[in-house]
């Protein structure tokens, strides 16, 4: 699938495809939780861009109990 990028503090992580920080995307998930595929479709542009953030976002959501399956 996608290679894991280096772990960076969340506030400094940025998704180029979505033109927003991980923090902003994850705050949307906290406010209105969606299953992961819907999270990617609604809160990011990863499916229309490079998609390199998807694995890191999945891991972060899972580790922080924000992942809905």
N, C-alpha and C positions, 0 to 999 in steps of 0.2 A: 504494500500500500504506500504510504508516505513515510519518509524517514523522519525520525524525531529531531526537532531542532533543539539547540541548546536551551536549557531552562533559564528563563529570564524573569526578573520580578514582574508581576502581572501589570503593574502600572506603566512599565516601559515597553511592554509587548504590543505590537501593532500589526494589524492585518492589512496588507497592501490592497488586497482585492476589495475589502470592505471599506477601506479608508477610515478605519476607526481602531481604537485601542481594544485589546481583549477586555479590559475593565468595563468599557461601555457596553460591549456585547453581553458580558456576563451579568451586568446589572439589569439588562433587559430580561435575561433568563430568570433572575431572582424575582423580578416584579411580575412576570407572567410566564411561569415555567411551561415549556413545551418538550415533547419527546425530541431526541437528538436530531433526527432527520428534519423535523419541523424547525428546530432551533437554527440549523444551518440554512434552511430555505428562507426563514423569516428575518433572522437577526444578522446574517452575514451575506456576503456575496461570494463565498468560497466556491460554490458550484459553478459560478460564471468566471472565476479567476483561476489562480494557480492551485488552490486547494491545499497548500502546504501547511496551513494552520489547523486543519481538521483534526488530525490525531492529537495535537497538543490541547485543543479545546475539549475534545472528548475526555482526555485524561484529567484535565483540570476540573471539568464538571463532575466527573466520577469521584475524584479525590475530595471534593468539597460538597458532596451529597446534593448536587444540583442536577444530576443526570436522571432523567425520567425515561424509562424504557417501556 
